[in-house]
Amino acid sequence: EVQLQASGGGLVQPGGSLRLSCAASGFTFDDYAIGWFRQAPGKEREGVSYIISSVGNTYYTDSVKGRFTISTDNAKNTVYLQMNSLKPEDTAVYYCAADPRPYYTGSYYFDYGMDYWGKGTLVTVSS
């Protein structure tokens, strides 16, 4: 079965960095789109980034472009989200997700979600 587990969250000061990890199992990365989403209390879920490993495509929401980087380590079955220059508005629970249809483009996954979700990890950006 597909399983996803996000980790690496914590408290970080504005301007700091944090690297989230998502341990994945039960599927081959090249057959899926894999993404990161976040949700702050009282706010809607927001797509952050996704990667389609088979073609090397990545996509980011505007608010994190230039600051966040998504990547995969296929040998370790792990997805990463490197977050730099963190801002208080980045505070949220971050979730990793996967979808067995690795061919959509643009904001599709952000708008409609993905099929499989892991437990989130909390990122708090505050001084």
N, C-alpha and C positions, 0 to 999 in steps of 0.2 A: 504494500500500500504506500501511497505517497505520504511522506511525513516531512514537516518543515519545523525548525526550531530556531527562532531568533535569539541572539544573545549579544552582549557587549554594551548594553545601555548603562547609563549612569549619570552622575552630576558633572557638568563641565561648565567652565566660565565662558561668557561671550568671547568670541574670537578663538576659542579652543577647538580641538579636534577630537574625534571619536571614530572608531571603526567598529561597525556592526558586522556580525557574522550570522549566517543562516546555514545550519547543518541540514542537508537534504538527503533523503533516501527514497527508494522505491521508483525512481524514474531516471531516465537519461537526459542530461541537460540539453543536448542538441535537439531533443524532441519536444521541448517545452519553452515557453516564455517564462521568465522568472522576474519577479518584481518586488519592489519595496513600497509599502504604503504607510501612512501615518494617520493618527487621529488624536487630536487634542480634546480634552474634556469639553463637552458642550458644542463641539464643532463636527462638521461632516468629515468623513474619511477622505483622504487626499492621496492620490497617486504621487509618488516621489520619483521613481525611476524604474525602468525595466531593461532587461537584456535578452536578446535572442542569440544564443551562443552559436547556432548553426551558421549564421551569416555575420555575426559580430556586430549586430545592430544594437545601439543603446538609445535610450530616450529619457529625458528629464523634464520635470515640470519647471516652468520658468524661474520660480523662486529659488531653486537650488542649482541652476546652471552655473558652472564655473566653480562651485564650491563642493559638490558631491560627485563621487565617482563610483559607479557600480562595476563589479568584476566577478568573475567566477574562477575557481580552481577546480577543474573537472576531476583531477586525480584525488582530491580531497572531498569531493561532493559538497562543496561549500560555496556560498554566494556572499559577497562582501559589499558593504556600503561604507566607503570612506567619506567622512563628513568633516570638512574643514571650514574655518571661519564661521563657526556656529553662532547663531543669533537666538535671542530669547524666543522668537516666534517659531523656531524649530522644535521647541518643546512639545513632545507628543509621545504616545506609544507607537512604536514602529513595528510593523508586521512584514514578514516575507510571505510571498505567495507564488503560485505557479499555475500555469495553464497549458494544457496539452495541444494547443493550437498556436504554434510559433510563427504565425504569418501576418498577424494584424500589424498595422502601422499607426503612427501618430499617437493620439490620446485614447485609442480604443480601450485598452485595458484599464486605463484610469477612469473612463466613463462607465464601463460595464463590469469591472472587476475581473477576478481570476477564479478558477475552480477550486483551488486548494489553498488553504491558509494555515499558517503556523501561529503559535502563541507569540504575543508581542513582547517587546522589551522597551522599558521606559527610558527616554532620553530627556533630561532636564537641563536646560541651559539657563544659568542664573549666576549672578555674582553674590 
